[in-house]
Amino acid sequence: MITITEFEYVMPQTIAPGAVVTIVNEDDAPHTLTAKTEGGFDVDVSGGETVTFTAPDEAGEYAVICTYHPAMSGTLVIG
């Protein structure tokens, strides 16, 4: 599970390739979990909402940002 709280991502150390991941947005503002690389993932999470997405099948480190709040960033580790 990935939690968004106080405009920060709280992520597990690693996520299994292809796993279904739950994202919980504890903020009132909408956020995204968007891969910085072309052709990656872009998941929109409204304020107070919970969504799921399928993690990439390829292991590696994926730099992510929130497109609404570009100062929010992190690294999603698939392994």
mmCIF file of the N, C-alpha and C atoms, coordinates in Angstrom:
data_MODEL
# 
_entry.id   MODEL 
# 
loop_
_atom_site.group_PDB 
_atom_site.id 
_atom_site.type_symbol 
_atom_site.label_atom_id 
_atom_site.label_alt_id 
_atom_site.label_comp_id 
_atom_site.label_asym_id 
_atom_site.label_entity_id 
_atom_site.label_seq_id 
_atom_site.pdbx_PDB_ins_code 
_atom_site.Cartn_x 
_atom_site.Cartn_y 
_atom_site.Cartn_z 
_atom_site.occupancy 
_atom_site.B_iso_or_equiv 
_atom_site.pdbx_formal_charge 
_atom_site.auth_seq_id 
_atom_site.auth_comp_id 
_atom_site.auth_asym_id 
_atom_site.auth_atom_id 
_atom_site.pdbx_PDB_model_num 
ATOM 1   N N  . MET A 1 1  ? 0.838   -1.176 0.000   1.00 0.00 ? 1  MET A N  1 
ATOM 2   C CA . MET A 1 1  ? 0.000   0.000  0.000   1.00 0.00 ? 1  MET A CA 1 
ATOM 3   C C  . MET A 1 1  ? 0.888   1.247  0.000   1.00 0.00 ? 1  MET A C  1 
ATOM 4   N N  . ILE A 1 2  ? 0.453   2.242  -0.737  1.00 0.00 ? 2  ILE A N  1 
ATOM 5   C CA . ILE A 1 2  ? 1.096   3.555  -0.755  1.00 0.00 ? 2  ILE A CA 1 
ATOM 6   C C  . ILE A 1 2  ? 0.111   4.532  -0.124  1.00 0.00 ? 2  ILE A C  1 
ATOM 7   N N  . THR A 1 3  ? 0.591   5.321  0.817   1.00 0.00 ? 3  THR A N  1 
ATOM 8   C CA . THR A 1 3  ? -0.248  6.318  1.456   1.00 0.00 ? 3  THR A CA 1 
ATOM 9   C C  . THR A 1 3  ? 0.268   7.694  1.080   1.00 0.00 ? 3  THR A C  1 
ATOM 10  N N  . ILE A 1 4  ? -0.656  8.598  0.803   1.00 0.00 ? 4  ILE A N  1 
ATOM 11  C CA . ILE A 1 4  ? -0.309  9.998  0.584   1.00 0.00 ? 4  ILE A CA 1 
ATOM 12  C C  . ILE A 1 4  ? -0.868  10.770 1.772   1.00 0.00 ? 4  ILE A C  1 
ATOM 13  N N  . THR A 1 5  ? 0.018   11.409 2.513   1.00 0.00 ? 5  THR A N  1 
ATOM 14  C CA . THR A 1 5  ? -0.401  12.156 3.687   1.00 0.00 ? 5  THR A CA 1 
ATOM 15  C C  . THR A 1 5  ? 0.464   13.400 3.838   1.00 0.00 ? 5  THR A C  1 
ATOM 16  N N  . GLU A 1 6  ? -0.189  14.516 4.103   1.00 0.00 ? 6  GLU A N  1 
ATOM 17  C CA . GLU A 1 6  ? 0.503   15.804 4.261   1.00 0.00 ? 6  GLU A CA 1 
ATOM 18  C C  . GLU A 1 6  ? 1.437   16.081 3.080   1.00 0.00 ? 6  GLU A C  1 
ATOM 19  N N  . PHE A 1 7  ? 0.936   15.813 1.861   1.00 0.00 ? 7  PHE A N  1 
ATOM 20  C CA . PHE A 1 7  ? 1.652   16.078 0.611   1.00 0.00 ? 7  PHE A CA 1 
ATOM 21  C C  . PHE A 1 7  ? 2.978   15.321 0.511   1.00 0.00 ? 7  PHE A C  1 
ATOM 22  N N  . GLU A 1 8  ? 2.992   14.092 1.046   1.00 0.00 ? 8  GLU A N  1 
ATOM 23  C CA . GLU A 1 8  ? 4.164   13.220 0.940   1.00 0.00 ? 8  GLU A CA 1 
ATOM 24  C C  . GLU A 1 8  ? 3.700   11.797 0.640   1.00 0.00 ? 8  GLU A C  1 
ATOM 25  N N  . TYR A 1 9  ? 4.531   11.080 -0.130  1.00 0.00 ? 9  TYR A N  1 
ATOM 26  C CA . TYR A 1 9  ? 4.283   9.663  -0.389  1.00 0.00 ? 9  TYR A CA 1 
ATOM 27  C C  . TYR A 1 9  ? 4.911   8.836  0.725   1.00 0.00 ? 9  TYR A C  1 
ATOM 28  N N  . VAL A 1 10 ? 4.177   7.855  1.229   1.00 0.00 ? 10 VAL A N  1 
ATOM 29  C CA . VAL A 1 10 ? 4.713   6.873  2.170   1.00 0.00 ? 10 VAL A CA 1 
ATOM 30  C C  . VAL A 1 10 ? 4.600   5.531  1.459   1.00 0.00 ? 10 VAL A C  1 
ATOM 31  N N  . MET A 1 11 ? 5.764   4.992  1.036   1.00 0.00 ? 11 MET A N  1 
ATOM 32  C CA . MET A 1 11 ? 5.780   3.782  0.211   1.00 0.00 ? 11 MET A CA 1 
ATOM 33  C C  . MET A 1 11 ? 6.489   2.643  0.926   1.00 0.00 ? 11 MET A C  1 
ATOM 34  N N  . PRO A 1 12 ? 6.097   1.413  0.574   1.00 0.00 ? 12 PRO A N  1 
ATOM 35  C CA . PRO A 1 12 ? 6.836   0.257  1.104   1.00 0.00 ? 12 PRO A CA 1 
ATOM 36  C C  . PRO A 1 12 ? 8.240   0.221  0.503   1.00 0.00 ? 12 PRO A C  1 
ATOM 37  N N  . GLN A 1 13 ? 9.133   -0.568 1.115   1.00 0.00 ? 13 GLN A N  1 
ATOM 38  C CA . GLN A 1 13 ? 10.498  -0.665 0.599   1.00 0.00 ? 13 GLN A CA 1 
ATOM 39  C C  . GLN A 1 13 ? 10.522  -1.186 -0.822  1.00 0.00 ? 13 GLN A C  1 
ATOM 40  N N  . THR A 1 14 ? 9.737   -2.229 -1.097  1.00 0.00 ? 14 THR A N  1 
ATOM 41  C CA . THR A 1 14 ? 9.651   -2.776 -2.459  1.00 0.00 ? 14 THR A CA 1 
ATOM 42  C C  . THR A 1 14 ? 8.237   -3.253 -2.720  1.00 0.00 ? 14 THR A C  1 
ATOM 43  N N  . ILE A 1 15 ? 7.908   -3.335 -4.002  1.00 0.00 ? 15 ILE A N  1 
ATOM 44  C CA . ILE A 1 15 ? 6.626   -3.863 -4.454  1.00 0.00 ? 15 ILE A CA 1 
ATOM 45  C C  . ILE A 1 15 ? 6.940   -4.937 -5.491  1.00 0.00 ? 15 ILE A C  1 
ATOM 46  N N  . ALA A 1 16 ? 6.223   -6.036 -5.434  1.00 0.00 ? 16 ALA A N  1 
ATOM 47  C CA . ALA A 1 16 ? 6.449   -7.126 -6.387  1.00 0.00 ? 16 ALA A CA 1 
ATOM 48  C C  . ALA A 1 16 ? 6.038   -6.692 -7.797  1.00 0.00 ? 16 ALA A C  1 
ATOM 49  N N  . PRO A 1 17 ? 6.788   -7.110 -8.804  1.00 0.00 ? 17 PRO A N  1 
ATOM 50  C CA . PRO A 1 17 ? 6.414   -6.788 -10.188 1.00 0.00 ? 17 PRO A CA 1 
ATOM 51  C C  . PRO A 1 17 ? 5.003   -7.281 -10.511 1.00 0.00 ? 17 PRO A C  1 
ATOM 52  N N  . GLY A 1 18 ? 4.208   -6.414 -11.117 1.00 0.00 ? 18 GLY A N  1 
ATOM 53  C CA . GLY A 1 18 ? 2.853   -6.780 -11.516 1.00 0.00 ? 18 GLY A CA 1 
ATOM 54  C C  . GLY A 1 18 ? 1.831   -6.848 -10.399 1.00 0.00 ? 18 GLY A C  1 
ATOM 55  N N  . ALA A 1 19 ? 2.228   -6.471 -9.181  1.00 0.00 ? 19 ALA A N  1 
ATOM 56  C CA . ALA A 1 19 ? 1.305   -6.536 -8.037  1.00 0.00 ? 19 ALA A CA 1 
ATOM 57  C C  . ALA A 1 19 ? 0.226   -5.456 -8.155  1.00 0.00 ? 19 ALA A C  1 
ATOM 58  N N  . VAL A 1 20 ? -0.941  -5.753 -7.598  1.00 0.00 ? 20 VAL A N  1 
ATOM 59  C CA . VAL A 1 20 ? -1.991  -4.747 -7.496  1.00 0.00 ? 20 VAL A CA 1 
ATOM 60  C C  . VAL A 1 20 ? -1.687  -3.921 -6.246  1.00 0.00 ? 20 VAL A C  1 
ATOM 61  N N  . VAL A 1 21 ? -1.535  -2.609 -6.433  1.00 0.00 ? 21 VAL A N  1 
ATOM 62  C CA . VAL A 1 21 ? -1.117  -1.709 -5.358  1.00 0.00 ? 21 VAL A CA 1 
ATOM 63  C C  . VAL A 1 21 ? -2.273  -0.785 -5.003  1.00 0.00 ? 21 VAL A C  1 
ATOM 64  N N  . THR A 1 22 ? -2.539  -0.643 -3.714  1.00 0.00 ? 22 THR A N  1 
ATOM 65  C CA . THR A 1 22 ? -3.562  0.272  -3.229  1.00 0.00 ? 22 THR A CA 1 
ATOM 66  C C  . THR A 1 22 ? -2.911  1.599  -2.873  1.00 0.00 ? 22 THR A C  1 
ATOM 67  N N  . ILE A 1 23 ? -3.519  2.690  -3.340  1.00 0.00 ? 23 ILE A N  1 
ATOM 68  C CA . ILE A 1 23 ? -3.046  4.032  -2.991  1.00 0.00 ? 23 ILE A CA 1 
ATOM 69  C C  . ILE A 1 23 ? -4.144  4.708  -2.188  1.00 0.00 ? 23 ILE A C  1 
ATOM 70  N N  . VAL A 1 24 ? -3.801  5.163  -0.972  1.00 0.00 ? 24 VAL A N  1 
ATOM 71  C CA . VAL A 1 24 ? -4.740  5.845  -0.094  1.00 0.00 ? 24 VAL A CA 1 
ATOM 72  C C  . VAL A 1 24 ? -4.310  7.300  0.012   1.00 0.00 ? 24 VAL A C  1 
ATOM 73  N N  . ASN A 1 25 ? -5.178  8.219  -0.393  1.00 0.00 ? 25 ASN A N  1 
ATOM 74  C CA . ASN A 1 25 ? -4.898  9.645  -0.292  1.00 0.00 ? 25 ASN A CA 1 
ATOM 75  C C  . ASN A 1 25 ? -5.590  10.177 0.958   1.00 0.00 ? 25 ASN A C  1 
ATOM 76  N N  . GLU A 1 26 ? -4.815  10.459 2.005   1.00 0.00 ? 26 GLU A N  1 
ATOM 77  C CA . GLU A 1 26 ? -5.363  10.967 3.260   1.00 0.00 ? 26 GLU A CA 1 
ATOM 78  C C  . GLU A 1 26 ? -5.505  12.487 3.251   1.00 0.00 ? 26 GLU A C  1 
ATOM 79  N N  . ASP A 1 27 ? -5.023  13.143 2.196   1.00 0.00 ? 27 ASP A N  1 
ATOM 80  C CA . ASP A 1 27 ? -5.161  14.597 2.074   1.00 0.00 ? 27 ASP A CA 1 
ATOM 81  C C  . ASP A 1 27 ? -6.519  14.942 1.473   1.00 0.00 ? 27 ASP A C  1 
ATOM 82  N N  . ASP A 1 28 ? -6.946  16.202 1.639   1.00 0.00 ? 28 ASP A N  1 
ATOM 83  C CA . ASP A 1 28 ? -8.171  16.675 1.000   1.00 0.00 ? 28 ASP A CA 1 
ATOM 84  C C  . ASP A 1 28 ? -7.938  17.004 -0.466  1.00 0.00 ? 28 ASP A C  1 
ATOM 85  N N  . ALA A 1 29 ? -6.693  17.320 -0.823  1.00 0.00 ? 29 ALA A N  1 
ATOM 86  C CA . ALA A 1 29 ? -6.343  17.712 -2.197  1.00 0.00 ? 29 ALA A CA 1 
ATOM 87  C C  . ALA A 1 29 ? -6.158  16.483 -3.075  1.00 0.00 ? 29 ALA A C  1 
ATOM 88  N N  . PRO A 1 30 ? -6.443  16.599 -4.373  1.00 0.00 ? 30 PRO A N  1 
ATOM 89  C CA . PRO A 1 30 ? -6.155  15.500 -5.291  1.00 0.00 ? 30 PRO A CA 1 
ATOM 90  C C  . PRO A 1 30 ? -4.656  15.383 -5.531  1.00 0.00 ? 30 PRO A C  1 
ATOM 91  N N  . HIS A 1 31 ? -4.196  14.173 -5.826  1.00 0.00 ? 31 HIS A N  1 
ATOM 92  C CA . HIS A 1 31 ? -2.789  13.923 -6.121  1.00 0.00 ? 31 HIS A CA 1 
ATOM 93  C C  . HIS A 1 31 ? -2.705  12.905 -7.252  1.00 0.00 ? 31 HIS A C  1 
ATOM 94  N N  . THR A 1 32 ? -1.503  12.770 -7.807  1.00 0.00 ? 32 THR A N  1 
ATOM 95  C CA . THR A 1 32 ? -1.240  11.689 -8.755  1.00 0.00 ? 32 THR A CA 1 
ATOM 96  C C  . THR A 1 32 ? 0.009   10.943 -8.312  1.00 0.00 ? 32 THR A C  1 
ATOM 97  N N  . LEU A 1 33 ? 0.127   9.733  -8.783  1.00 0.00 ? 33 LEU A N  1 
ATOM 98  C CA . LEU A 1 33 ? 1.366   8.965  -8.683  1.00 0.00 ? 33 LEU A CA 1 
ATOM 99  C C  . LEU A 1 33 ? 1.767   8.753  -10.135 1.00 0.00 ? 33 LEU A C  1 
ATOM 100 N N  . THR A 1 34 ? 2.714   9.557  -10.595 1.00 0.00 ? 34 THR A N  1 
ATOM 101 C CA . THR A 1 34 ? 3.055   9.612  -12.008 1.00 0.00 ? 34 THR A CA 1 
ATOM 102 C C  . THR A 1 34 ? 4.531   9.299  -12.207 1.00 0.00 ? 34 THR A C  1 
ATOM 103 N N  . ALA A 1 35 ? 4.812   8.314  -13.049 1.00 0.00 ? 35 ALA A N  1 
ATOM 104 C CA . ALA A 1 35 ? 6.204   7.974  -13.375 1.00 0.00 ? 35 ALA A CA 1 
ATOM 105 C C  . ALA A 1 35 ? 6.801   9.107  -14.197 1.00 0.00 ? 35 ALA A C  1 
ATOM 106 N N  . LYS A 1 36 ? 8.034   9.476  -13.879 1.00 0.00 ? 36 LYS A N  1 
ATOM 107 C CA . LYS A 1 36 ? 8.712   10.536 -14.631 1.00 0.00 ? 36 LYS A CA 1 
ATOM 108 C C  . LYS A 1 36 ? 9.153   10.074 -16.009 1.00 0.00 ? 36 LYS A C  1 
ATOM 109 N N  . THR A 1 37 ? 9.248   8.759  -16.224 1.00 0.00 ? 37 THR A N  1 
ATOM 110 C CA . THR A 1 37 ? 9.701   8.238  -17.518 1.00 0.00 ? 37 THR A CA 1 
ATOM 111 C C  . THR A 1 37 ? 8.545   8.139  -18.499 1.00 0.00 ? 37 THR A C  1 
ATOM 112 N N  . GLU A 1 38 ? 8.839   8.346  -19.756 1.00 0.00 ? 38 GLU A N  1 
ATOM 113 C CA . GLU A 1 38 ? 7.843   8.265  -20.823 1.00 0.00 ? 38 GLU A CA 1 
ATOM 114 C C  . GLU A 1 38 ? 7.230   6.872  -20.876 1.00 0.00 ? 38 GLU A C  1 
ATOM 115 N N  . GLY A 1 39 ? 5.904   6.818  -21.014 1.00 0.00 ? 39 GLY A N  1 
ATOM 116 C CA . GLY A 1 39 ? 5.227   5.537  -21.142 1.00 0.00 ? 39 GLY A CA 1 
ATOM 117 C C  . GLY A 1 39 ? 5.030   4.795  -19.840 1.00 0.00 ? 39 GLY A C  1 
ATOM 118 N N  . GLY A 1 40 ? 5.271   5.465  -18.722 1.00 0.00 ? 40 GLY A N  1 
ATOM 119 C CA . GLY A 1 40 ? 5.096   4.829  -17.413 1.00 0.00 ? 40 GLY A CA 1 
ATOM 120 C C  . GLY A 1 40 ? 3.648   4.874  -16.969 1.00 0.00 ? 40 GLY A C  1 
ATOM 121 N N  . PHE A 1 41 ? 3.415   4.959  -15.697 1.00 0.00 ? 41 PHE A N  1 
ATOM 122 C CA . PHE A 1 41 ? 2.069   4.958  -15.142 1.00 0.00 ? 41 PHE A CA 1 
ATOM 123 C C  . PHE A 1 41 ? 1.694   6.369  -14.683 1.00 0.00 ? 41 PHE A C  1 
ATOM 124 N N  . ASP A 1 42 ? 0.390   6.618  -14.609 1.00 0.00 ? 42 ASP A N  1 
ATOM 125 C CA . ASP A 1 42 ? -0.137  7.913  -14.170 1.00 0.00 ? 42 ASP A CA 1 
ATOM 126 C C  . ASP A 1 42 ? -1.463  7.633  -13.489 1.00 0.00 ? 42 ASP A C  1 
ATOM 127 N N  . VAL A 1 43 ? -1.455  7.651  -12.146 1.00 0.00 ? 43 VAL A N  1 
ATOM 128 C CA . VAL A 1 43 ? -2.641  7.288  -11.375 1.00 0.00 ? 43 VAL A CA 1 
ATOM 129 C C  . VAL A 1 43 ? -3.156  8.521  -10.652 1.00 0.00 ? 43 VAL A C  1 
ATOM 130 N N  . ASP A 1 44 ? -4.417  8.867  -10.886 1.00 0.00 ? 44 ASP A N  1 
ATOM 131 C CA . ASP A 1 44 ? -5.053  10.032 -10.264 1.00 0.00 ? 44 ASP A CA 1 
ATOM 132 C C  . ASP A 1 44 ? -5.809  9.574  -9.025  1.00 0.00 ? 44 ASP A C  1 
ATOM 133 N N  . VAL A 1 45 ? -5.608  10.274 -7.885  1.00 0.00 ? 45 VAL A N  1 
ATOM 134 C CA . VAL A 1 45 ? -6.265  9.910  -6.636  1.00 0.00 ? 45 VAL A CA 1 
ATOM 135 C C  . VAL A 1 45 ? -6.897  11.163 -6.046  1.00 0.00 ? 45 VAL A C  1 
ATOM 136 N N  . SER A 1 46 ? -8.215  11.235 -6.069  1.00 0.00 ? 46 SER A N  1 
ATOM 137 C CA . SER A 1 46 ? -8.916  12.385 -5.507  1.00 0.00 ? 46 SER A CA 1 
ATOM 138 C C  . SER A 1 46 ? -8.711  12.453 -4.002  1.00 0.00 ? 46 SER A C  1 
ATOM 139 N N  . GLY A 1 47 ? -8.919  13.635 -3.436  1.00 0.00 ? 47 GLY A N  1 
ATOM 140 C CA . GLY A 1 47 ? -8.767  13.820 -1.994  1.00 0.00 ? 47 GLY A CA 1 
ATOM 141 C C  . GLY A 1 47 ? -9.659  12.877 -1.209  1.00 0.00 ? 47 GLY A C  1 
ATOM 142 N N  . GLY A 1 48 ? -9.068  12.196 -0.221  1.00 0.00 ? 48 GLY A N  1 
ATOM 143 C CA . GLY A 1 48 ? -9.812  11.285 0.632   1.00 0.00 ? 48 GLY A CA 1 
ATOM 144 C C  . GLY A 1 48 ? -10.186 9.960  -0.023  1.00 0.00 ? 48 GLY A C  1 
ATOM 145 N N  . GLU A 1 49 ? -9.693  9.692  -1.227  1.00 0.00 ? 49 GLU A N  1 
ATOM 146 C CA . GLU A 1 49 ? -10.067 8.494  -1.966  1.00 0.00 ? 49 GLU A CA 1 
ATOM 147 C C  . GLU A 1 49 ? -8.993  7.404  -1.889  1.00 0.00 ? 49 GLU A C  1 
ATOM 148 N N  . THR A 1 50 ? -9.394  6.197  -2.262  1.00 0.00 ? 50 THR A N  1 
ATOM 149 C CA . THR A 1 50 ? -8.507  5.047  -2.368  1.00 0.00 ? 50 THR A CA 1 
ATOM 150 C C  . THR A 1 50 ? -8.672  4.456  -3.762  1.00 0.00 ? 50 THR A C  1 
ATOM 151 N N  . VAL A 1 51 ? -7.559  4.202  -4.452  1.00 0.00 ? 51 VAL A N  1 
ATOM 152 C CA . VAL A 1 51 ? -7.596  3.581  -5.780  1.00 0.00 ? 51 VAL A CA 1 
ATOM 153 C C  . VAL A 1 51 ? -6.562  2.453  -5.824  1.00 0.00 ? 51 VAL A C  1 
ATOM 154 N N  . THR A 1 52 ? -6.643  1.634  -6.865  1.00 0.00 ? 52 THR A N  1 
ATOM 155 C CA . THR A 1 52 ? -5.638  0.597  -7.073  1.00 0.00 ? 52 THR A CA 1 
ATOM 156 C C  . THR A 1 52 ? -5.081  0.732  -8.485  1.00 0.00 ? 52 THR A C  1 
ATOM 157 N N  . PHE A 1 53 ? -3.852  0.253  -8.658  1.00 0.00 ? 53 PHE A N  1 
ATOM 158 C CA . PHE A 1 53 ? -3.247  0.169  -9.978  1.00 0.00 ? 53 PHE A CA 1 
ATOM 159 C C  . PHE A 1 53 ? -2.307  -1.022 -9.998  1.00 0.00 ? 53 PHE A C  1 
ATOM 160 N N  . THR A 1 54 ? -1.944  -1.449 -11.180 1.00 0.00 ? 54 THR A N  1 
ATOM 161 C CA . THR A 1 54 ? -1.029  -2.580 -11.321 1.00 0.00 ? 54 THR A CA 1 
ATOM 162 C C  . THR A 1 54 ? 0.387   -2.056 -11.489 1.00 0.00 ? 54 THR A C  1 
ATOM 163 N N  . ALA A 1 55 ? 1.272   -2.512 -10.618 1.00 0.00 ? 55 ALA A N  1 
ATOM 164 C CA . ALA A 1 55 ? 2.680   -2.091 -10.673 1.00 0.00 ? 55 ALA A CA 1 
ATOM 165 C C  . ALA A 1 55 ? 3.317   -2.568 -11.975 1.00 0.00 ? 55 ALA A C  1 
ATOM 166 N N  . PRO A 1 56 ? 4.359   -1.878 -12.425 1.00 0.00 ? 56 PRO A N  1 
ATOM 167 C CA . PRO A 1 56 ? 5.068   -2.330 -13.637 1.00 0.00 ? 56 PRO A CA 1 
ATOM 168 C C  . PRO A 1 56 ? 5.585   -3.760 -13.484 1.00 0.00 ? 56 PRO A C  1 
ATOM 169 N N  . ASP A 1 57 ? 5.668   -4.463 -14.612 1.00 0.00 ? 57 ASP A N  1 
ATOM 170 C CA . ASP A 1 57 ? 6.177   -5.843 -14.612 1.00 0.00 ? 57 ASP A CA 1 
ATOM 171 C C  . ASP A 1 57 ? 7.695   -5.898 -14.526 1.00 0.00 ? 57 ASP A C  1 
ATOM 172 N N  . GLU A 1 58 ? 8.349   -4.806 -14.903 1.00 0.00 ? 58 GLU A N  1 
ATOM 173 C CA . GLU A 1 58 ? 9.812   -4.778 -14.943 1.00 0.00 ? 58 GLU A CA 1 
ATOM 174 C C  . GLU A 1 58 ? 10.381  -4.235 -13.633 1.00 0.00 ? 58 GLU A C  1 
ATOM 175 N N  . ALA A 1 59 ? 11.306  -5.004 -13.020 1.00 0.00 ? 59 ALA A N  1 
ATOM 176 C CA . ALA A 1 59 ? 11.940  -4.570 -11.782 1.00 0.00 ? 59 ALA A CA 1 
ATOM 177 C C  . ALA A 1 59 ? 12.787  -3.330 -12.026 1.00 0.00 ? 59 ALA A C  1 
ATOM 178 N N  . GLY A 1 60 ? 12.894  -2.515 -10.999 1.00 0.00 ? 60 GLY A N  1 
ATOM 179 C CA . GLY A 1 60 ? 13.725  -1.308 -11.088 1.00 0.00 ? 60 GLY A CA 1 
ATOM 180 C C  . GLY A 1 60 ? 13.205  -0.221 -10.176 1.00 0.00 ? 60 GLY A C  1 
ATOM 181 N N  . GLU A 1 61 ? 13.851  0.921  -10.249 1.00 0.00 ? 61 GLU A N  1 
ATOM 182 C CA . GLU A 1 61 ? 13.452  2.079  -9.465  1.00 0.00 ? 61 GLU A CA 1 
ATOM 183 C C  . GLU A 1 61 ? 12.766  3.080  -10.392 1.00 0.00 ? 61 GLU A C  1 
ATOM 184 N N  . TYR A 1 62 ? 11.576  3.495  -10.016 1.00 0.00 ? 62 TYR A N  1 
ATOM 185 C CA . TYR A 1 62 ? 10.778  4.411  -10.813 1.00 0.00 ? 62 TYR A CA 1 
ATOM 186 C C  . TYR A 1 62 ? 10.618  5.728  -10.052 1.00 0.00 ? 62 TYR A C  1 
ATOM 187 N N  . ALA A 1 63 ? 11.190  6.792  -10.583 1.00 0.00 ? 63 ALA A N  1 
ATOM 188 C CA . ALA A 1 63 ? 11.016  8.116  -9.992  1.00 0.00 ? 63 ALA A CA 1 
ATOM 189 C C  . ALA A 1 63 ? 9.585   8.565  -10.257 1.00 0.00 ? 63 ALA A C  1 
ATOM 190 N N  . VAL A 1 64 ? 8.914   9.063  -9.220  1.00 0.00 ? 64 VAL A N  1 
ATOM 191 C CA . VAL A 1 64 ? 7.523   9.491  -9.351  1.00 0.00 ? 64 VAL A CA 1 
ATOM 192 C C  . VAL A 1 64 ? 7.344   10.915 -8.842  1.00 0.00 ? 64 VAL A C  1 
ATOM 193 N N  . ILE A 1 65 ? 6.324   11.584 -9.397  1.00 0.00 ? 65 ILE A N  1 
ATOM 194 C CA . ILE A 1 65 ? 5.938   12.916 -8.936  1.00 0.00 ? 65 ILE A CA 1 
ATOM 195 C C  . ILE A 1 65 ? 4.418   12.990 -8.900  1.00 0.00 ? 65 ILE A C  1 
ATOM 196 N N  . CYS A 1 66 ? 3.910   14.049 -8.294  1.00 0.00 ? 66 CYS A N  1 
ATOM 197 C CA . CYS A 1 66 ? 2.502   14.409 -8.363  1.00 0.00 ? 66 CYS A CA 1 
ATOM 198 C C  . CYS A 1 66 ? 2.392   15.526 -9.395  1.00 0.00 ? 66 CYS A C  1 
ATOM 199 N N  . THR A 1 67 ? 1.591   15.326 -10.445 1.00 0.00 ? 67 THR A N  1 
ATOM 200 C CA . THR A 1 67 ? 1.493   16.344 -11.480 1.00 0.00 ? 67 THR A CA 1 
ATOM 201 C C  . THR A 1 67 ? 0.798   17.609 -10.978 1.00 0.00 ? 67 THR A C  1 
ATOM 202 N N  . TYR A 1 68 ? -0.037  17.484 -9.953  1.00 0.00 ? 68 TYR A N  1 
ATOM 203 C CA . TYR A 1 68 ? -0.675  18.663 -9.363  1.00 0.00 ? 68 TYR A CA 1 
ATOM 204 C C  . TYR A 1 68 ? 0.289   19.434 -8.462  1.00 0.00 ? 68 TYR A C  1 
ATOM 205 N N  . HIS A 1 69 ? 1.199   18.723 -7.828  1.00 0.00 ? 69 HIS A N  1 
ATOM 206 C CA . HIS A 1 69 ? 2.129   19.307 -6.853  1.00 0.00 ? 69 HIS A CA 1 
ATOM 207 C C  . HIS A 1 69 ? 3.536   18.773 -7.140  1.00 0.00 ? 69 HIS A C  1 
ATOM 208 N N  . PRO A 1 70 ? 4.234   19.328 -8.135  1.00 0.00 ? 70 PRO A N  1 
ATOM 209 C CA . PRO A 1 70 ? 5.529   18.787 -8.585  1.00 0.00 ? 70 PRO A CA 1 
ATOM 210 C C  . PRO A 1 70 ? 6.603   18.710 -7.495  1.00 0.00 ? 70 PRO A C  1 
ATOM 211 N N  . ALA A 1 71 ? 6.418   19.419 -6.385  1.00 0.00 ? 71 ALA A N  1 
ATOM 212 C CA . ALA A 1 71 ? 7.389   19.304 -5.293  1.00 0.00 ? 71 ALA A CA 1 
ATOM 213 C C  . ALA A 1 71 ? 7.278   17.964 -4.595  1.00 0.00 ? 71 ALA A C  1 
ATOM 214 N N  . MET A 1 72 ? 6.150   17.268 -4.783  1.00 0.00 ? 72 MET A N  1 
ATOM 215 C CA . MET A 1 72 ? 5.983   15.925 -4.230  1.00 0.00 ? 72 MET A CA 1 
ATOM 216 C C  . MET A 1 72 ? 6.710   14.952 -5.140  1.00 0.00 ? 72 MET A C  1 
ATOM 217 N N  . SER A 1 73 ? 7.628   14.196 -4.582  1.00 0.00 ? 73 SER A N  1 
ATOM 218 C CA . SER A 1 73 ? 8.355   13.218 -5.391  1.00 0.00 ? 73 SER A CA 1 
ATOM 219 C C  . SER A 1 73 ? 8.755   12.040 -4.518  1.00 0.00 ? 73 SER A C  1 
ATOM 220 N N  . GLY A 1 74 ? 9.154   10.976 -5.180  1.00 0.00 ? 74 GLY A N  1 
ATOM 221 C CA . GLY A 1 74 ? 9.601   9.792  -4.469  1.00 0.00 ? 74 GLY A CA 1 
ATOM 222 C C  . GLY A 1 74 ? 10.107  8.764  -5.440  1.00 0.00 ? 74 GLY A C  1 
ATOM 223 N N  . THR A 1 75 ? 10.416  7.586  -4.929  1.00 0.00 ? 75 THR A N  1 
ATOM 224 C CA . THR A 1 75 ? 10.907  6.492  -5.760  1.00 0.00 ? 75 THR A CA 1 
ATOM 225 C C  . THR A 1 75 ? 10.129  5.240  -5.431  1.00 0.00 ? 75 THR A C  1 
ATOM 226 N N  . LEU A 1 76 ? 9.521   4.667  -6.454  1.00 0.00 ? 76 LEU A N  1 
ATOM 227 C CA . LEU A 1 76 ? 8.803   3.415  -6.321  1.00 0.00 ? 76 LEU A CA 1 
ATOM 228 C C  . LEU A 1 76 ? 9.748   2.306  -6.726  1.00 0.00 ? 76 LEU A C  1 
ATOM 229 N N  . VAL A 1 77 ? 10.048  1.382  -5.805  1.00 0.00 ? 77 VAL A N  1 
ATOM 230 C CA . VAL A 1 77 ? 10.996  0.295  -6.075  1.00 0.00 ? 77 VAL A CA 1 
ATOM 231 C C  . VAL A 1 77 ? 10.230  -0.980 -6.383  1.00 0.00 ? 77 VAL A C  1 
ATOM 232 N N  . ILE A 1 78 ? 10.408  -1.481 -7.589  1.00 0.00 ? 78 ILE A N  1 
ATOM 233 C CA . ILE A 1 78 ? 9.782   -2.738 -8.008  1.00 0.00 ? 78 ILE A CA 1 
ATOM 234 C C  . ILE A 1 78 ? 10.860  -3.814 -7.995  1.00 0.00 ? 78 ILE A C  1 
ATOM 235 N N  . GLY A 1 79 ? 10.640  -4.893 -7.249  1.00 0.00 ? 79 GLY A N  1 
ATOM 236 C CA . GLY A 1 79 ? 11.683  -5.902 -7.165  1.00 0.00 ? 79 GLY A CA 1 
ATOM 237 C C  . GLY A 1 79 ? 11.255  -7.193 -6.652  1.00 0.00 ? 79 GLY A C  1 
# 
